[in-house]
Amino acid sequence: MFGIKRKKDTEEAPGRIEYIIAGLGNPGREYEGTRHNTGFAVLDAIAEKCGAKVNRIKFKSLCGDAMLCGHRVLLLKPQTFMNLSGEAIRDAADFYKIPMDHVIVLYDDISLPPGKIRVRPKGSDGGHNGIKNIIYLSGTDVFPRVKVGVGGKPNPDYDLAAWVLARPSEEDAALISDAVTRAVAAVETIITDGTAKAMNDFN
């Protein structure tokens, strides 16, 4: 009986996967709530809104099916650590035959102040190692992304890894939390009305 229950919990929703929504971050409790795990936070918020579970282990990720704005999507949290995020996304996109312009990537951006989000249809990695790996393994930088600002280093000499792997201040965390909510709405707009509309509404 327990085996049957587990199977039901991981059944896929009917229909064909149309989009992959990938939130970037690092696995493990020590990274929870850090700046670099903001992509995970957005993905979790989408899953909560959809009533979906992101608990299947596949594509080197935790993943789950959901219906979002009438479209079947795969919610993906790569467990490869940030610098190898592209491996998980490539495997999932290849399996479902999803073109990269239907892969929406959610991640943190130190060039944006806390609370600011930015939608882009394509672009360089901007120094973000997760995006760098996705571009390298997919062979394209043309995929929609929603960036959530986490703020820059307090001074030029501050270690970048230490900054992004730390938890934000209480004030910044509140701003980032608000931005996560808007990022969810931006993803919905990308799916329903396209990236250009989302850029117009949220940038």
N, C-alpha and C positions, 0 to 999 in steps of 0.2 A: 504493500500500500504506500509506503513512504516513497518508493521508486516512482510510482504513478503520479504522486503529488508533485514530485520534483520535476517530472516531465511536463506536467501542466503549467507549472510556474514559468517554464522557459519556452513555452510554445510561441511561435511567431504569429504576429497579426496577419490577417489575410491580405493578399495582394502583393504587388511587386515593390521592392524598395525603390524609392524615387530619389531620395537625398540621403547623404551621410552627414551627420552633424557631429563634429569631433571637437571635444574640449581638451586642451593641452594642460599637462601638469606632470607631477611626479608621484608615483605610488608610495604608500607608507604613511603611517600616522605622524611621523616627524615632519612631514611636509604639508599636513593639513592646515589650511588657513594662511599659508604663505602667499606672497605676491605672485610667485611663479605658478601657483595653482588656481589662479583666477579663472582660467578656462574650464577647469573641473567644476568650479562653483557655478558658472553659467550653465554648463551641461546638466548639473544636478537640479538647477532651478527649472530647466526645460522638462526634465523627467518628472519632477514633482507636479508641474502644471498639467502634464499629460497623464499622470497617474501611472507612469511606466517604471519598471524596475530595470536598472542597469547593473545586472549581476551575472550575466552569462559570460563565460570565459571563452573568447574566440578572437582570432585576429590579433593575438598578443595584447588583448584589451579586455576591459569589462564593457559589455555592450548590452543593448536591449532595443526591442522594437517599440515604436510609438506611432500614434496618429497625431500629426500636427497640422492644423489648418487644412484638414481633409486629405493630407498626403501621408503616405507611409514612409517613415524615416528610420534610419538606424542611428541610435545614439551611441557614441563611441568615446571611451576614456582609455587611451593608450596606456599600457602598463610597462612600456619599454624604457621609461625615464625620458625626460624631455628631448634630449639630443638625438634620439632614435624614433621620434614620433612618426616619421614618414613610413617606417616599416609597417606599422599597424594600419595606417590609412591606405597605403598601397595594397596590402593584402585584402582589406575589406572592399576597396573599390574594384579590384580585379575580380573578386569572387562574385560581386553583384553587378559587375559591368556598369559601374557608375562613372560617367565622365567627370573630370575634375571640376568643371563649372557647376556641378551639383554636389560638391563637397564643401560644406561650410565649416570653416575652422575658427575656433574661439580661443583667444589667448590674451595674456597680459602684455602691456606696452609701457615701458619706462619713459618713453618720450611724451606721453600724455599725462596730464595731471590726474590725480585720483578723482574719480567721478565722471570723467569724460570718456565717451566711447567714439569709435570711428569705424565706419563700414567702408570696405574697399573691395572692388571686384578682382583685383590682381595687384602685383607689386613685388618689390624686393623683400628680402627677409628682414631688413632693418636691424640686423645684428641679433635677431632672435634665433637661437639654435634649433628650436623645434621647427620653425618655419623654414629655416635653411635646409633641414633634412627632408622635409616634405617636398620642397622645390627640387632638390637633388634627385630624389628617388622617383618622383612623378614626371620629371623632365619638363615641368611647366610652372610658371608663377601665376597662371590664370586660374584662380579659384577664389570664391568669395570668402572674406574673412571679417570677423567682428573683433576689434581690438578694444580692450578695457584698460583704461589708464590706471597705473599704480604709482605713478610719480617717479622722478629720477633720483639718482644718488644725492645725498646731502652735500657732497663735495667731490671734486674730480679724483681724489686719491682713495676714495672709499671703494672697497672691493665689490665688483658688480655681483659676483656670485653670492656673497654674503648679504647684499641688499635684496636680491630677488628671492632668496631662500629664507628671508626673515618675515615675520608677521608685521603687518602695518600697524601704526598707532591706532588707538581707538577712534580718533577723529577721521583718519584716512579710511579705516575699515568701514565706517558708516557711509562714507562717500562711495567706496567701491561697491558696497552692498546695493546702494541705489543704482549704480551703473550696471550691475548684474541684472537687475530687473529690466532696465531699458535695453540691455543686450538681448534678452529673451524676446522682447517686442521687435527688435531689429531683425532677429532671425525669422520671426513670423512674417515680417514684411518682405524679406528677401524671397521667401517661398511663395507668398501670395501675389506680390506685385513687382518683384525683381530687385536687383541690387541698386539700380539707379534711384528707385523710389526710396529705398531704405537709406541711401546716402543723403538724399534730400531731407528726409525726416529726422535723421538722428545725428548727422555730422555737425 
